[in-house]
């Protein structure tokens, strides 16, 4: 029985790693601010998957689910603030290309 759960945990960790790598790739390659935000959300969801997997198969306690709830709340707040910033940039500059927005450095 432990062999089956161990194999399932390995698969979930691999899926979480793939999601995290896809999120990093999305953040690095996108020039659009909304695309970058989607990459960050992918990375947060891969962390959530790992929290739940380790909580289920290793600890046997609902600590991972509690962490996931906090990460979801954090992601919602981050998305709201990021979308407000993106809308402000679009309102002021007319596009949301992050490479051309060097005025924020000053």
Helices and strands as residue ranges (DSSP letters): H 2-29, H 33-54, I 55-59, H 63-93, G 98-100, G 103-105
